Amino acid sequence: MAEVPVNPARRRFLTGSAVAVGAVGVGFAAVPFLSSFEPSAKAQAAGAPVDVAVSQLAPGQMVTVAWRGQPIYVVHRTDKMVEMLPSLDGELLDPNSKVASQQPPFADNFYRARKKEFLVLIGVCTHLGCAPTYRPEVAPKDLGPEWKGGFFCPCHGSKFDLAGRVFKGVPAPLNLVVPEYAFVNDGLIRVGVAEIRA
């Protein structure tokens, strides 16, 4: 039986074709694998910024919205509410909000906000994660004559003032967290962004 001569050009062509087909196959197999690392549309939406209309929020009122699975409290504080904040410093665990992780740099002030009249907080108690209730009334019977308004956690009795600062002697160890947010305009707050880009 006679030997068939080897054709080097044909061998290179077949080898190159096999490598090319294999590379395309690997690419098709890799796409679903790599795309599984991307967050789903539902996950992306859950982390997306949320807008809160505050133009119709009357002084003293609070609105709650959901962002990243957490309640966000937005309170339209009255001038009187803001004015009384410094008077509570002696009763608070961290009146100057020294724990930097509790608020962005823009909220490093006694009213813990971009604008003193609007308070934006994550409505989750820093003790065990319950949702504190908004109690703006002054001196209610159940909270005592010293209460000047704020947030009360019904789970274990933690108290926070109208800037979300925690009182001494309660289970919660930290102030309520101020999330990143910015004003889109005077009547709209966007929670989840540090600034509004044009």
N, C-alpha and C positions, 0 to 999 in steps of 0.2 A: 504494500500500500504506500503510495507516494505521499510525502509530507507536503501540507499546504503551506505556502510561504506566508510569513507574518507581514501584515501591512501596517507599519507604524502610524501612518496618518489616520487610518481607520480606527486603530486602537485608541489614539488620542481623542478622536471624535466621540467614540462610544463612552470613554471614561469621562470626558467633559460633559456629555449629555446626561450621564447617570448622576454626576455631581450636581448639575443644575436642577434636575428633577428632584433630587434629594433635598436640596436647599429650599426649593419651593414648598415641598412637603413639610419640612421642619418649620418654615414660616407660618403655614396654615395651622399647624399644631400649636405653635407658640402663641398665636393671637388670642385664643380663648383663655389660655393659661395666664398670660400677662394682663389681660383685661379683668381677670378675677381679682386683681389687686386694687382696682379702682373702686371707689365707693359707689354703691348703687344710687339710683336717682332718688330713692326715698331717703337714704342717708345724707345725700347732698342737700336735699330740701330741709332736713331736720337741722342741719348746721347753718343754713342760710340766714342772713340777716332778716330781722322782722321790723316792720314799720309800726309805730304807735302814733296815732293821731291825738294830739293834746290840745288842739285849738278849742275844742268844746268841753274840755275837762275843767270843771269849776274849781276855784280855790277850796282846798280842803278835801277834795275827792281823790280817789285812787282808781286806777284801771289795772287789770291783770291780763297779760298776754303770755303765750307759751313761746319759748325759744330754747332749742336744744333739749327739749324734754323737761324744762324747768319753768316754774312760774316767774315772770318778770313783773315787779311792782313798779308802777309809775305814779307818783304822788305829786299833785299840784299843791305845794305848800303855800300857806298864807304868810304874809309878812310877820304876823305874830308868832307863827310856828318857827320861822327862821330866827327871829330875834331871841327866843327863849333857849335856843340850842346851847350857847356858851354857859348858861346858868347851870347846866347839868354836868359839867366837866368833872366835878368832885365825886359824882355818883357813878361814873363810868369806868370800865376796866381799861379801855384804850381810847381816851377822848381825842387824842391827836392822830389816831389811825396810823400808828407806827408800823404795823404789819403791812408791808408794801404789797403783798399778794392779795390784799382785801379790796384794793381799788386801783384803777389806772392812775398815772401821774396827774391827769387833769382834775381828779377828784381829791387831791391832797390839800384839802381845806376843811374848815370846821363844818361846812354844810355838805361835803362829800358829793359834789355835783359840778357839772359844767355851768349851769345857771342855778342860782340859789333857790329859785321857786319850783324847780322840777327835780325831784329825787327819783333815781332809777336804781333798783336793787334786784338781785336774785333772791326771790322769796323762799329761801331754804335756810332753816335754822342751822347754825354752825355747831350745834350739839349733836343731834342724831338725824338731821335732815327733814324734820317736820316743816309744815308751812305755817309761819307765824301769821296771826290775824292782825289786820290794821285796826288800831284802836285810837282814833284821833281825839276822842273826848277827854276833857280834863277832869281829874279826880272822880272817876266812876267808883261805885261802891266796891266792886270786886277787885279793883286794883289799888285802891287807897287814895288818900288825899294828896299824896306827893306826885301822883301820876300826871304828867303834862302832855300826854299823847305819845304814840309810838306804835310799836309792834309787840304783841304778846304771843308767845308760843304755848298753845294749850297742852302740848304733850308733856312738858316737864317744867313749865313755868319760866322759861327764859324771857327776858325783857330787853327791848331795843328802843332807842329814842327815834325821833323823826329824821335822823340822819343815818339810821341803821347801826348806830354804835351800841355795843352791849353794856348792860349795867353790871356792876360788881355783884358778887354773891349769887349768881345764877349758874345753871349748868353749862350754858354756851360759853366757849372759851374765846371766841373771836367775834368781831363785828360782822354784820351781813355784808356779802360781797357786792361791790359795784361792778357791773359788767362794762365792757367797752361799748360805747355808743357815741353818736354824734347827732347834731341837729341838721336835718335836711333843709328845713326852713323854720320859722318861728312856731309853726303849728305841727311839725312832724319830727319825731325822733326815730332814728334807725339804730336798733340794738344789734350788736355783733360786728360793728365796724369802728375803727379808731378815728376815721375822718371821712368826710365826703369829698370825693374827687369829681371834678367837673368833666 
